[in-house]
Amino acid sequence: MTSGPGSSLPDLRQIADNLVPSEEGFWVSPGHRDFKFVESEKTDWLRIEETSYWYSHRNRCFLALIRLFPPRGAIFEIGAGNGSVALALQNAGYSVIAIEPTVRLAVNAKKRGIHNVVCSALENAGFKPDTLSNVGMFDVLEHISSDAEYLKTLRHLMPTGGRFYCAVPAWQFLWSREDEAAEHLRRYSLKELKRKVANAGFAIEYSTYYFSALLIPILLFRALPSRLGLRKQRTPELSVNEHTLRPGFGSRVVQAVLNWEIDQLVSAKRCILGASCLVVARAV
């Protein structure tokens, strides 16, 4: 199977024992219990994702890396949410299967135009060993309590040589009320992320920090105010403001640094600091 434009997607019934088509047009595991991720969230993240500089830069980073380290076959994105990354990959010509256990998010991803959406937890879908040709987890691992064991499960489901793309929030000292609102369990150093991925049976091919322009702002305006009890509870208005670059000198500086990061990634260079980190690894 190829991964370029027009390439075919696998028949999921051939690689998973517990998936059936649903009336909504996606695959679902019978008896699936809605994960209901941040069910009380009032922010319209689907709308924010379409205009946010943060989501835009994140997708640019992932696309740059996947072009450098291309998959052989489809990319199974676990925890695809509203489908922001999956849609960017699909529009770039990659075969993508978006796996999302929260029903409303899976519905959003399907409506957004993702061709193949699975509404199921990974462990309930019944994927057979060696069938997840490549896996992407973009800001998902930090939500999983037993992250090391989960990575080992992933390796069991992937063939030797399959690529694993993983991004997570960086540095525990940047912990804030925003992490709590997003139901994060931890933030990672790049060293810790690489160690856990390698221990699960992967060989690290590339690793870097990114969002270097946001490290100091997150520290000053999220982490420190949270420790001092000054950080406000997340509201839709606050979320919109923090995902918008207003015209001005500060925004131009941030955008310049973000563009520099893309140049670094395109050249397979590394950023030594950042508010997020990511690795590309190969199953061995």
C-alpha positions in Angstrom: 0.0 0.0 0.0 1.3 3.5 -0.9 0.8 6.7 1.1 0.7 9.3 -1.7 -2.3 11.0 -3.3 -5.1 8.7 -4.4 -3.7 5.7 -2.4 -6.1 3.2 -1.1 -7.1 2.7 2.5 -7.3 -0.7 4.2 -10.6 -2.5 4.7 -10.8 -2.1 8.5 -12.8 -5.3 8.8 -9.8 -7.2 7.6 -7.5 -5.8 10.2 -9.8 -5.4 13.2 -12.2 -7.9 14.7 -14.5 -5.6 16.4 -15.4 -2.8 14.0 -18.6 -2.3 12.1 -20.0 0.7 10.0 -22.2 3.1 11.8 -25.2 5.2 10.6 -23.0 8.3 11.1 -20.6 7.0 8.4 -17.7 6.0 10.5 -16.5 2.7 12.1 -17.5 1.9 15.6 -16.9 -1.0 18.0 -20.2 -2.5 19.2 -20.9 -1.6 22.8 -18.5 1.3 22.7 -18.9 3.6 25.7 -18.5 7.3 24.8 -15.2 8.6 26.2 -16.8 12.0 26.6 -13.5 13.9 26.6 -13.8 17.2 28.5 -17.6 16.8 28.4 -18.2 20.0 30.3 -16.1 22.1 27.9 -18.0 25.1 26.6 -15.3 26.3 24.2 -16.0 25.7 20.5 -12.6 24.1 19.8 -13.7 23.1 16.3 -14.1 26.8 15.4 -10.9 27.8 17.2 -8.9 25.1 15.3 -9.8 26.6 12.0 -8.2 30.0 12.8 -5.7 29.3 15.6 -2.0 30.1 14.9 -1.2 27.3 17.4 -3.0 24.6 15.5 -1.7 25.9 12.2 1.9 25.8 13.3 1.4 22.4 14.9 0.1 21.0 11.6 3.0 22.6 9.7 5.5 21.0 12.0 3.9 17.5 11.7 3.7 17.8 7.9 7.3 18.8 7.7 8.4 15.9 9.8 6.3 13.3 8.0 7.7 14.5 4.6 11.2 14.0 6.1 10.3 10.6 7.5 7.5 9.3 5.3 5.2 6.4 6.2 4.8 3.3 4.2 1.1 2.7 4.2 -1.6 4.5 6.1 -1.2 6.6 9.2 -3.5 5.6 12.1 -4.0 8.7 14.2 -4.9 7.8 17.8 -6.9 10.4 19.7 -7.7 12.4 16.5 -10.2 14.7 18.2 -12.0 17.0 15.8 -9.7 15.9 13.0 -7.4 18.9 12.7 -4.2 16.9 12.1 -5.9 14.1 10.2 -7.4 16.6 7.7 -4.1 18.3 7.2 -2.4 15.0 6.5 -5.3 13.9 4.2 -5.2 17.1 2.3 -1.5 16.6 1.8 -2.2 13.3 0.1 -1.5 10.8 3.0 -3.8 7.9 3.8 -5.2 8.5 7.3 -7.5 6.6 9.7 -8.6 8.8 12.5 -9.3 6.9 15.8 -11.3 8.9 18.3 -13.3 7.4 21.3 -15.4 10.5 22.0 -18.5 10.4 19.9 -19.1 14.1 19.3 -15.4 14.5 18.2 -15.6 11.6 15.9 -18.8 13.1 14.4 -17.0 16.4 13.9 -14.0 14.7 12.2 -16.3 12.9 9.8 -18.3 16.1 9.0 -15.0 17.9 8.5 -14.2 15.5 5.6 -12.0 12.8 7.1 -12.6 9.8 4.9 -12.0 7.0 7.5 -13.0 7.6 11.1 -13.1 5.0 13.9 -15.1 5.8 17.0 -13.6 3.4 19.5 -10.9 3.1 22.2 -7.9 1.4 20.7 -8.2 -1.6 23.0 -11.8 -2.2 22.0 -11.4 -2.1 18.2 -9.8 -5.5 18.0 -6.9 -4.5 15.8 -4.7 -7.5 15.0 -0.9 -7.6 15.6 1.2 -5.9 13.0 -1.7 -4.2 11.3 -1.2 -0.5 12.3 1.2 0.3 9.6 2.1 3.7 11.1 0.8 5.5 14.2 0.5 9.2 15.1 -0.3 10.4 18.6 -0.4 14.2 18.6 -0.9 15.6 22.1 -2.5 12.4 23.4 0.0 10.4 25.4 -0.1 12.9 28.2 -3.8 11.9 28.8 -3.0 8.2 29.3 -2.3 7.0 32.9 -0.1 4.0 32.0 1.7 5.6 29.1 4.7 3.2 29.1 2.3 0.2 28.9 0.2 1.9 26.2 3.3 2.4 24.0 4.2 -1.3 24.4 0.7 -2.2 23.2 1.1 0.1 20.2 4.4 -1.6 19.3 2.6 -5.0 19.4 0.0 -3.8 16.9 2.6 -2.3 14.5 4.8 -4.1 12.0 8.6 -3.9 12.2 9.6 -0.8 10.3 6.4 1.1 10.9 6.8 4.7 11.9 5.6 6.3 15.1 5.0 10.0 15.3 4.4 11.4 18.8 4.0 14.9 20.2 3.4 16.0 23.8 3.5 19.1 25.9 6.9 19.8 27.4 8.4 20.5 30.9 6.6 19.9 34.1 7.6 23.3 35.3 5.2 24.7 32.7 2.2 22.9 34.4 -0.8 25.2 34.8 -4.5 25.3 35.2 -4.7 24.9 31.4 -3.2 21.4 31.8 -5.8 20.6 34.4 -8.6 21.9 32.2 -7.3 19.8 29.3 -7.2 16.7 31.5 -3.4 16.3 31.2 -1.7 13.9 33.6 1.9 15.1 32.9 4.2 17.1 30.8 7.4 15.5 29.4 11.0 16.3 28.9 12.4 15.2 25.6 14.7 12.8 27.3 11.8 11.1 29.2 9.7 10.8 26.0 12.6 9.3 24.1 13.3 6.8 26.9 9.7 5.6 27.1 9.3 5.3 23.4 12.6 3.4 23.1 11.8 1.1 26.0 8.5 0.1 24.2 10.5 -1.3 21.2 11.1 1.7 18.9 14.3 3.2 17.5 14.4 7.0 17.7 15.0 8.5 14.3 14.5 12.2 15.2 13.5 14.3 18.2 13.1 18.0 18.9 11.4 20.6 21.0 9.1 23.0 19.3 6.9 26.0 20.1 10.1 27.7 21.4 8.4 31.1 21.1 5.8 30.1 23.7 8.0 28.7 26.4 8.4 32.0 28.2 4.8 33.3 27.7 3.4 30.0 29.0 5.7 30.2 32.1 4.9 33.9 32.8 1.2 33.9 31.9 0.0 30.4 32.7 2.4 28.4 35.0 3.5 31.1 37.5 0.0 32.6 37.8 -1.4 29.1 38.4 1.1 28.4 41.2 0.2 31.8 42.8 -3.5 31.2 42.4 -3.9 34.0 40.0 -4.6 32.1 36.8 -8.2 32.5 35.7 -10.4 29.4 35.0 -10.5 28.7 31.3 -13.3 30.3 29.4 -14.3 30.4 25.7 -13.2 34.0 25.5 -9.8 33.3 27.1 -9.2 30.3 24.8 -10.0 32.4 21.7 -7.7 35.2 22.8 -4.8 32.8 23.5 -5.1 31.2 20.1 -5.1 34.5 18.3 -2.1 36.6 17.2 -3.2 40.2 17.4 -1.4 42.7 15.0 1.7 44.2 16.6 5.4 43.8 17.2 5.0 40.9 19.7 2.9 38.8 17.2 5.4 39.5 14.4 8.2 38.2 16.7 6.3 35.1 17.6 5.5 34.4 13.9 9.1 34.9 12.9 10.2 32.4 15.5 7.6 29.9 14.4 8.7 30.3 10.8 12.3 29.7 11.9 11.2 26.5 13.6 9.7 25.2 10.4 13.0 25.9 8.6 14.8 23.9 11.3 12.4 21.0 10.9 12.6 21.0 7.1 16.4 20.8 7.4 16.1 18.0 10.1 17.7 20.3 12.6 16.7 20.4 16.3 15.4 23.0 18.6 16.9 22.7 22.1 14.0 24.3 24.0 10.3 24.6 23.5 6.8 24.3 25.1 6.2 21.0 23.3 8.4 18.1 22.1 8.1 15.3 19.6 9.8 12.2 18.3 9.8 10.1 15.2 10.6 6.5 15.8 10.6 3.2 13.9 9.3 -0.1 15.2 12.2 -2.6 15.7 
